[in-house]
Amino acid sequence: MRYKEFLDYKLSEIGIGTYLGNPDEETDKGYYETIKKGVELGINVVDTAINYRNMRSEKVIGKVLEDINRKDVVVSTKGGYIAVPYDIKTDATSWFREELVKTGIVSPQDITDTGNILTPKYIDWAFERSLKNLNTDYIDVYFLHNPEDQLLKFDRETFKKKIWTVFRLLEGKVSEGKLKYYGLATWNGFRVPENHQQYLNLKEIFDIAKEVGGENHHFRFIQLPYNIAMLEVFALKNQSIDGEKVSTLEAAERLGIYTYISATLMQKRLIRQVHPDILKRFKVEKFVHIPIQFVRSTPGVGTALIGMSKPEHLLENIEIEKYPPLEPQEIVSMIEKR
């Protein structure tokens, strides 16, 4: 396994995602076995979110953490969407109203049409619930989940104020020893043009973190989709650093922000048989390794997340470690020819 050194971490270049699957015991068992095996084989990045599989993904990770050395795993989770536990005794709407609305944790006006909430009260509740689900004393990386959804309802100044107040909350979690670092996990925000309603300016957000936490702030990670079919965060120069237009991946590197890449395989939709010459071009022997090779070889990529709930998929995917990554210029050449 190849590792990337960043701050006080060495992060595996392949990470396990836990988004897909039914909220049932069979899927839980698959994730448990896969994550445990992955850690044994050198993967140390495991990513989840409180709303994945009605909190079951977090709980599975919590069970794994009981059986291994906690320091062997970099655990990231996310908060921002309405999250309802799988084991409630009533319907989801009633539970949400009783547990979160009537208690004042959430106000209806805080919720976007997509079910996204970005307030200190809600993120505090979600964070503490994630700690409990994960059965841990601290979270390595806490992501705000698709915060760009807020821009579908609120203006940019209101959005920036929301980010400021939640970053202050998260810096407080760091001070309490409950959190190491935080960041943004996005879908549209960093891969759309500057005039798009959901566009996020990374430097602007970085500066908010500096205002809240000083030079030693803990906003050090972002998560974003990138793959053979979704090239924007590498190819689109939609960020500005020191007056220069750069891509999001380059902006992150310059600002000292580590990147988690989601949708590496686009839920397996990018795995397909192609002409054998393509295998030679990517310097691999299996079609499944082509999209993984592309992502992990791209300049600016930190850890490529792959959703894996079956040990056999894990074993096949990490065979990529037998092959050296492509040279950066080979990736640039591929993209320029498209």
C-alpha positions as a Markdown table, in Angstrom:
| # | Residue | x | y | z |
|---|---|---|---|---|
| 1 | Met | 0.0 | 0.0 | 0.0 |
| 2 | Arg | 1.3 | 3.4 | -0.9 |
| 3 | Tyr | 0.8 | 6.2 | 1.6 |
| 4 | Lys | 0.6 | 10.0 | 1.4 |
| 5 | Glu | 2.2 | 12.0 | 4.2 |
| 6 | Phe | 0.1 | 14.9 | 5.4 |
| 7 | Leu | 0.4 | 16.8 | 8.7 |
| 8 | Asp | 0.7 | 14.1 | 11.4 |
| 9 | Tyr | -0.8 | 11.4 | 9.2 |
| 10 | Lys | 0.2 | 8.8 | 6.6 |
| 11 | Leu | -2.9 | 8.1 | 4.6 |
| 12 | Ser | -3.4 | 5.1 | 2.4 |
| 13 | Glu | -3.9 | 6.1 | -1.3 |
| 14 | Ile | -7.0 | 3.8 | -1.3 |
| 15 | Gly | -9.8 | 4.3 | 1.2 |
| 16 | Ile | -13.0 | 2.4 | 1.9 |
| 17 | Gly | -16.3 | 4.2 | 1.4 |
| 18 | Thr | -19.5 | 3.0 | 3.1 |
| 19 | Tyr | -22.4 | 4.7 | 1.2 |
| 20 | Leu | -24.0 | 1.9 | -0.7 |
| 21 | Gly | -26.1 | -1.0 | 0.4 |
| 22 | Asn | -29.3 | -1.8 | 2.2 |
| 23 | Pro | -29.8 | -0.9 | 5.9 |
| 24 | Asp | -29.7 | -4.6 | 7.0 |
| 25 | Glu | -27.6 | -7.1 | 8.9 |
| 26 | Glu | -26.3 | -8.8 | 5.8 |
| 27 | Thr | -24.8 | -5.6 | 4.5 |
| 28 | Asp | -23.5 | -4.8 | 8.0 |
| 29 | Lys | -21.7 | -8.1 | 8.0 |
| 30 | Gly | -20.2 | -7.5 | 4.6 |
| 31 | Tyr | -18.9 | -4.0 | 5.6 |
| 32 | Tyr | -17.5 | -5.3 | 8.9 |
| 33 | Glu | -15.5 | -8.1 | 7.1 |
| 34 | Thr | -14.3 | -5.8 | 4.3 |
| 35 | Ile | -13.2 | -3.0 | 6.6 |
| 36 | Lys | -11.4 | -5.3 | 9.0 |
| 37 | Lys | -9.6 | -7.1 | 6.1 |
| 38 | Gly | -8.8 | -3.8 | 4.5 |
| 39 | Val | -7.1 | -2.6 | 7.6 |
| 40 | Glu | -5.1 | -5.8 | 7.8 |
| 41 | Leu | -3.9 | -5.2 | 4.2 |
| 42 | Gly | -2.8 | -1.7 | 4.8 |
| 43 | Ile | -5.8 | 0.5 | 4.1 |
| 44 | Asn | -6.2 | 3.0 | 6.9 |
| 45 | Val | -8.8 | 5.5 | 5.5 |
| 46 | Val | -12.4 | 4.7 | 6.2 |
| 47 | Asp | -15.1 | 7.2 | 5.2 |
| 48 | Thr | -18.8 | 7.4 | 6.2 |
| 49 | Ala | -21.6 | 9.8 | 7.0 |
| 50 | Ile | -24.2 | 9.8 | 9.7 |
| 51 | Asn | -27.0 | 9.5 | 7.2 |
| 52 | Tyr | -25.5 | 6.5 | 5.3 |
| 53 | Arg | -27.7 | 3.5 | 5.7 |
| 54 | Asn | -29.7 | 5.2 | 8.5 |
| 55 | Met | -26.5 | 5.4 | 10.7 |
| 56 | Arg | -25.7 | 1.7 | 10.2 |
| 57 | Ser | -22.5 | 2.4 | 8.4 |
| 58 | Glu | -21.2 | 4.4 | 11.3 |
| 59 | Lys | -22.2 | 1.7 | 13.7 |
| 60 | Val | -20.4 | -1.0 | 11.7 |
| 61 | Ile | -17.2 | 1.0 | 11.8 |
| 62 | Gly | -17.7 | 1.4 | 15.5 |
| 63 | Lys | -17.7 | -2.4 | 15.8 |
| 64 | Val | -14.5 | -2.7 | 13.8 |
| 65 | Leu | -12.9 | -0.1 | 16.1 |
| 66 | Glu | -13.6 | -2.4 | 19.0 |
| 67 | Asp | -11.4 | -5.1 | 17.5 |
| 68 | Ile | -8.4 | -3.1 | 16.2 |
| 69 | Asn | -6.1 | -0.4 | 17.4 |
| 70 | Arg | -8.0 | 2.8 | 17.0 |
| 71 | Lys | -4.9 | 4.6 | 15.9 |
| 72 | Asp | -4.5 | 2.3 | 12.9 |
| 73 | Val | -7.5 | 3.9 | 11.2 |
| 74 | Val | -8.2 | 7.4 | 9.9 |
| 75 | Val | -12.0 | 7.7 | 10.3 |
| 76 | Ser | -13.9 | 10.5 | 8.6 |
| 77 | Thr | -17.6 | 11.1 | 8.8 |
| 78 | Lys | -20.0 | 13.8 | 7.6 |
| 79 | Gly | -22.9 | 15.8 | 9.0 |
| 80 | Gly | -25.4 | 18.1 | 7.3 |
| 81 | Tyr | -28.3 | 16.0 | 6.0 |
| 82 | Ile | -31.3 | 14.9 | 8.0 |
| 83 | Ala | -30.3 | 11.6 | 9.6 |
| 84 | Val | -32.7 | 9.1 | 11.2 |
| 85 | Pro | -31.6 | 6.0 | 13.1 |
| 86 | Tyr | -32.6 | 2.6 | 11.7 |
| 87 | Asp | -33.9 | 1.3 | 15.0 |
| 88 | Ile | -36.5 | 3.9 | 15.9 |
| 89 | Lys | -39.9 | 2.7 | 17.3 |
| 90 | Thr | -42.0 | 5.2 | 15.2 |
| 91 | Asp | -42.0 | 6.6 | 11.7 |
| 92 | Ala | -39.2 | 8.9 | 10.6 |
| 93 | Thr | -41.3 | 12.0 | 10.4 |
| 94 | Ser | -42.6 | 11.7 | 13.9 |
| 95 | Trp | -39.1 | 10.9 | 15.2 |
| 96 | Phe | -37.6 | 13.9 | 13.5 |
| 97 | Arg | -40.3 | 16.2 | 14.8 |
| 98 | Glu | -40.0 | 14.9 | 18.4 |
| 99 | Glu | -36.3 | 14.5 | 18.7 |
| 100 | Leu | -35.0 | 17.5 | 16.7 |
| 101 | Val | -37.7 | 20.1 | 16.0 |
| 102 | Lys | -39.5 | 20.2 | 19.3 |
| 103 | Thr | -36.2 | 20.2 | 21.2 |
| 104 | Gly | -35.1 | 23.3 | 19.3 |
| 105 | Ile | -32.2 | 21.6 | 17.6 |
| 106 | Val | -33.7 | 22.2 | 14.1 |
| 107 | Ser | -36.0 | 24.9 | 12.9 |
| 108 | Pro | -38.0 | 24.1 | 9.7 |
| 109 | Gln | -36.6 | 27.3 | 8.1 |
| 110 | Asp | -33.1 | 25.9 | 8.4 |
| 111 | Ile | -33.8 | 22.9 | 6.1 |
| 112 | Thr | -33.2 | 23.1 | 2.3 |
| 113 | Asp | -35.4 | 21.2 | -0.1 |
| 114 | Thr | -32.7 | 18.6 | -0.3 |
| 115 | Gly | -32.8 | 18.0 | 3.5 |
| 116 | Asn | -29.6 | 19.8 | 4.2 |
| 117 | Ile | -29.0 | 21.6 | 7.5 |
| 118 | Leu | -26.0 | 23.8 | 8.3 |
| 119 | Thr | -26.4 | 25.3 | 11.8 |
| 120 | Pro | -24.2 | 24.9 | 14.9 |
| 121 | Lys | -27.0 | 23.2 | 16.9 |
| 122 | Tyr | -27.7 | 20.6 | 14.3 |
| 123 | Ile | -24.0 | 19.9 | 13.5 |
| 124 | Asp | -23.3 | 19.7 | 17.2 |
| 125 | Trp | -26.1 | 17.1 | 17.6 |
| 126 | Ala | -24.9 | 15.1 | 14.5 |
| 127 | Phe | -21.3 | 15.2 | 15.6 |
| 128 | Glu | -22.0 | 13.9 | 19.1 |
| 129 | Arg | -24.3 | 11.2 | 17.7 |
| 130 | Ser | -21.6 | 10.2 | 15.2 |
| 131 | Leu | -19.1 | 9.9 | 18.1 |
| 132 | Lys | -21.5 | 7.5 | 19.8 |
| 133 | Asn | -22.2 | 5.5 | 16.7 |
| 134 | Leu | -18.5 | 5.2 | 15.9 |
| 135 | Asn | -17.7 | 4.1 | 19.4 |
| 136 | Thr | -14.7 | 6.4 | 19.6 |
| 137 | Asp | -13.5 | 9.3 | 21.6 |
| 138 | Tyr | -12.5 | 11.3 | 18.6 |
| 139 | Ile | -13.1 | 11.7 | 14.9 |
| 140 | Asp | -10.1 | 12.2 | 12.6 |
| 141 | Val | -11.9 | 14.2 | 9.9 |
| 142 | Tyr | -15.4 | 15.7 | 10.1 |
| 143 | Phe | -16.8 | 16.9 | 6.8 |
| 144 | Leu | -19.8 | 19.2 | 6.4 |
| 145 | His | -21.9 | 17.3 | 3.9 |
| 146 | Asn | -22.6 | 19.0 | 0.6 |
| 147 | Pro | -22.8 | 22.5 | 2.1 |
| 148 | Glu | -23.3 | 24.0 | -1.4 |
| 149 | Asp | -26.9 | 22.8 | -1.1 |
| 150 | Gln | -27.4 | 25.8 | 1.3 |
| 151 | Leu | -26.9 | 28.1 | -1.7 |
| 152 | Leu | -30.1 | 26.8 | -3.2 |
| 153 | Lys | -32.0 | 28.5 | -0.4 |
| 154 | Phe | -29.7 | 31.1 | 1.2 |
| 155 | Asp | -27.7 | 34.0 | -0.3 |
| 156 | Arg | -23.9 | 33.9 | -0.3 |
| 157 | Glu | -23.4 | 36.3 | 2.6 |
| 158 | Thr | -25.8 | 34.2 | 4.8 |
| 159 | Phe | -24.0 | 31.1 | 3.6 |
| 160 | Lys | -20.6 | 32.5 | 4.6 |
| 161 | Lys | -22.0 | 33.4 | 8.1 |
| 162 | Lys | -23.3 | 29.9 | 8.5 |
| 163 | Ile | -19.9 | 28.4 | 7.5 |
| 164 | Trp | -18.2 | 30.8 | 10.0 |
| 165 | Thr | -20.4 | 29.7 | 12.9 |
| 166 | Val | -20.1 | 26.0 | 12.2 |
| 167 | Phe | -16.3 | 26.3 | 11.8 |
| 168 | Arg | -16.2 | 27.9 | 15.2 |
| 169 | Leu | -18.1 | 24.9 | 16.6 |
| 170 | Leu | -15.7 | 22.5 | 15.0 |
| 171 | Glu | -12.6 | 24.3 | 16.2 |
| 172 | Gly | -14.2 | 23.9 | 19.7 |
| 173 | Lys | -14.5 | 20.2 | 19.1 |
| 174 | Val | -10.8 | 20.2 | 18.3 |
| 175 | Ser | -10.0 | 22.0 | 21.5 |
| 176 | Glu | -12.0 | 19.4 | 23.5 |
| 177 | Gly | -10.0 | 16.6 | 21.9 |
| 178 | Lys | -13.0 | 15.2 | 20.1 |
| 179 | Leu | -11.8 | 16.1 | 16.6 |
| 180 | Lys | -8.5 | 16.3 | 14.7 |
| 181 | Tyr | -9.4 | 18.1 | 11.5 |
| 182 | Tyr | -12.5 | 19.2 | 9.5 |
| 183 | Gly | -13.4 | 20.0 | 5.9 |
| 184 | Leu | -16.1 | 20.0 | 3.3 |
| 185 | Ala | -17.4 | 17.0 | 1.4 |
| 186 | Thr | -19.0 | 18.3 | -1.8 |
| 187 | Trp | -20.6 | 17.0 | -5.0 |
| 188 | Asn | -21.2 | 20.1 | -7.1 |
| 189 | Gly | -19.5 | 22.9 | -5.2 |
| 190 | Phe | -15.9 | 22.6 | -6.5 |
| 191 | Arg | -16.6 | 21.3 | -10.0 |
| 192 | Val | -18.9 | 23.9 | -11.4 |
| 193 | Pro | -18.1 | 27.3 | -13.0 |
| 194 | Glu | -17.9 | 30.4 | -10.9 |
| 195 | Asn | -21.2 | 31.7 | -12.1 |
| 196 | His | -23.0 | 28.6 | -10.9 |
| 197 | Gln | -25.4 | 29.0 | -8.0 |
| 198 | Gln | -23.7 | 26.2 | -6.0 |
| 199 | Tyr | -20.1 | 27.3 | -6.7 |
| 200 | Leu | -17.7 | 27.2 | -3.8 |
| 201 | Asn | -14.5 | 29.4 | -3.7 |
| 202 | Leu | -11.9 | 27.3 | -1.8 |
| 203 | Lys | -9.7 | 30.3 | -0.9 |
| 204 | Glu | -12.7 | 32.2 | 0.5 |
| 205 | Ile | -13.6 | 29.2 | 2.7 |
| 206 | Phe | -10.0 | 28.8 | 3.7 |
| 207 | Asp | -9.9 | 32.4 | 4.8 |
| 208 | Ile | -13.0 | 32.0 | 6.9 |
| 209 | Ala | -11.3 | 29.1 | 8.7 |
| 210 | Lys | -8.2 | 31.4 | 9.3 |
| 211 | Glu | -10.5 | 34.1 | 10.7 |
| 212 | Val | -12.1 | 31.6 | 13.1 |
| 213 | Gly | -9.1 | 29.5 | 14.1 |
| 214 | Gly | -6.1 | 31.6 | 13.3 |
| 215 | Glu | -3.1 | 30.4 | 11.3 |
| 216 | Asn | -3.3 | 27.0 | 13.0 |
| 217 | His | -6.9 | 26.4 | 12.0 |
| 218 | His | -8.0 | 22.8 | 11.3 |
| 219 | Phe | -9.8 | 23.1 | 8.0 |
| 220 | Arg | -7.4 | 20.8 | 6.1 |
| 221 | Phe | -9.5 | 18.4 | 4.1 |
| 222 | Ile | -12.0 | 18.4 | 1.2 |
| 223 | Gln | -13.8 | 15.6 | -0.5 |
| 224 | Leu | -15.0 | 15.8 | -4.0 |
| 225 | Pro | -15.9 | 13.6 | -7.0 |
| 226 | Tyr | -13.4 | 12.9 | -9.7 |
| 227 | Asn | -13.0 | 10.1 | -12.2 |
| 228 | Ile | -12.5 | 9.4 | -15.9 |
| 229 | Ala | -16.0 | 10.8 | -16.7 |
| 230 | Met | -16.0 | 13.7 | -14.2 |
| 231 | Leu | -12.8 | 15.7 | -14.9 |
| 232 | Glu | -13.8 | 19.1 | -13.6 |
| 233 | Val | -11.8 | 19.4 | -10.4 |
| 234 | Phe | -8.6 | 18.8 | -12.4 |
| 235 | Ala | -9.5 | 20.3 | -15.8 |
| 236 | Leu | -11.7 | 23.3 | -14.9 |
| 237 | Lys | -9.7 | 26.4 | -13.7 |
| 238 | Asn | -12.5 | 27.8 | -11.5 |
| 239 | Gln | -10.4 | 28.8 | -8.4 |
| 240 | Ser | -8.2 | 31.8 | -7.9 |
| 241 | Ile | -5.0 | 31.7 | -5.9 |
| 242 | Asp | -2.8 | 34.9 | -5.7 |
| 243 | Gly | -4.6 | 36.2 | -8.8 |
| 244 | Glu | -4.0 | 33.0 | -10.9 |
| 245 | Lys | -6.7 | 30.8 | -12.2 |
| 246 | Val | -6.2 | 27.2 | -11.1 |
| 247 | Ser | -8.2 | 24.0 | -10.7 |
| 248 | Thr | -9.6 | 22.9 | -7.4 |
| 249 | Leu | -7.0 | 20.2 | -7.0 |
| 250 | Glu | -4.2 | 22.7 | -7.6 |
| 251 | Ala | -5.8 | 25.2 | -5.3 |
| 252 | Ala | -6.0 | 22.6 | -2.5 |
| 253 | Glu | -2.3 | 21.7 | -2.9 |
| 254 | Arg | -1.3 | 25.3 | -2.7 |
| 255 | Leu | -3.4 | 25.9 | 0.4 |
| 256 | Gly | -2.2 | 22.8 | 2.2 |
| 257 | Ile | -5.5 | 20.9 | 2.0 |
| 258 | Tyr | -5.7 | 17.1 | 1.5 |
| 259 | Thr | -8.2 | 15.7 | -1.0 |
| 260 | Tyr | -10.4 | 12.7 | -0.6 |
| 261 | Ile | -11.8 | 11.6 | -4.0 |
| 262 | Ser | -15.3 | 10.2 | -4.2 |
| 263 | Ala | -17.0 | 8.4 | -7.1 |
| 264 | Thr | -13.7 | 6.8 | -8.1 |
| 265 | Leu | -15.6 | 4.0 | -9.8 |
| 266 | Met | -18.9 | 5.9 | -10.1 |
| 267 | Gln | -20.7 | 3.0 | -8.3 |
| 268 | Lys | -19.1 | 0.5 | -10.8 |
| 269 | Arg | -20.5 | 2.3 | -13.8 |
| 270 | Leu | -17.0 | 3.1 | -15.0 |
| 271 | Ile | -15.9 | -0.6 | -15.1 |
| 272 | Arg | -16.3 | -1.9 | -18.6 |
| 273 | Gln | -14.4 | -3.9 | -21.1 |
| 274 | Val | -12.4 | -1.9 | -23.5 |
| 275 | His | -9.8 | -2.7 | -26.2 |
| 276 | Pro | -6.8 | -4.6 | -24.6 |
| 277 | Asp | -4.5 | -1.8 | -25.8 |
| 278 | Ile | -6.1 | 0.4 | -23.2 |
| 279 | Leu | -4.9 | -1.9 | -20.4 |
| 280 | Lys | -1.4 | -1.5 | -21.7 |
| 281 | Arg | -1.8 | 2.3 | -21.8 |
| 282 | Phe | -2.8 | 2.3 | -18.1 |
| 283 | Lys | -0.2 | -0.3 | -17.3 |
| 284 | Val | -2.7 | -2.7 | -15.6 |
| 285 | Glu | -4.1 | -6.1 | -16.4 |
| 286 | Lys | -7.8 | -5.9 | -15.3 |
| 287 | Phe | -10.5 | -3.5 | -16.6 |
| 288 | Val | -11.6 | -2.7 | -13.0 |
| 289 | His | -8.2 | -1.2 | -12.4 |
| 290 | Ile | -8.3 | 1.4 | -15.2 |
| 291 | Pro | -10.5 | 4.0 | -13.4 |
| 292 | Ile | -8.6 | 3.4 | -10.1 |
| 293 | Gln | -5.3 | 3.9 | -11.9 |
| 294 | Phe | -6.5 | 7.1 | -13.5 |
| 295 | Val | -7.6 | 8.6 | -10.2 |
| 296 | Arg | -4.7 | 7.6 | -8.0 |
| 297 | Ser | -2.2 | 8.8 | -10.7 |
| 298 | Thr | -3.7 | 12.3 | -11.0 |
| 299 | Pro | -1.6 | 15.1 | -9.6 |
| 300 | Gly | -3.2 | 16.6 | -6.5 |
| 301 | Val | -5.2 | 13.5 | -5.5 |
| 302 | Gly | -4.8 | 12.4 | -1.9 |
| 303 | Thr | -6.9 | 9.3 | -1.2 |
| 304 | Ala | -9.2 | 7.6 | -3.7 |
| 305 | Leu | -12.3 | 6.4 | -1.9 |
| 306 | Ile | -14.0 | 3.2 | -3.3 |
| 307 | Gly | -17.2 | 1.9 | -1.9 |
| 308 | Met | -16.6 | -1.7 | -0.8 |
| 309 | Ser | -18.9 | -3.9 | 1.2 |
| 310 | Lys | -17.6 | -7.3 | 0.0 |
| 311 | Pro | -14.1 | -8.7 | 0.8 |
| 312 | Glu | -13.8 | -10.1 | -2.7 |
| 313 | His | -14.2 | -6.6 | -4.2 |
| 314 | Leu | -11.7 | -5.3 | -1.8 |
| 315 | Leu | -9.1 | -7.9 | -2.7 |
| 316 | Glu | -9.6 | -7.2 | -6.4 |
| 317 | Asn | -9.5 | -3.5 | -6.1 |
| 318 | Ile | -6.3 | -3.3 | -4.0 |
| 319 | Glu | -4.5 | -5.5 | -6.6 |
| 320 | Ile | -3.8 | -2.0 | -8.1 |
| 321 | Glu | -1.0 | -1.8 | -5.6 |
| 322 | Lys | 1.0 | -4.3 | -7.6 |
| 323 | Tyr | 1.3 | -1.6 | -10.4 |
| 324 | Pro | 3.2 | 1.7 | -10.2 |
| 325 | Pro | 1.0 | 4.8 | -10.8 |
| 326 | Leu | 1.2 | 6.5 | -14.1 |
| 327 | Glu | 3.4 | 9.6 | -14.5 |
| 328 | Pro | 1.5 | 12.9 | -14.0 |
| 329 | Gln | 2.2 | 13.9 | -17.6 |
| 330 | Glu | 0.5 | 10.7 | -18.8 |
| 331 | Ile | -2.7 | 11.8 | -17.1 |
| 332 | Val | -2.4 | 15.3 | -18.3 |
| 333 | Ser | -1.9 | 14.0 | -21.9 |
| 334 | Met | -5.0 | 11.8 | -21.6 |
| 335 | Ile | -7.2 | 14.7 | -20.4 |
| 336 | Glu | -5.9 | 17.1 | -23.1 |
| 337 | Lys | -6.8 | 14.6 | -25.8 |
| 338 | Arg | -10.4 | 14.3 | -24.7 |
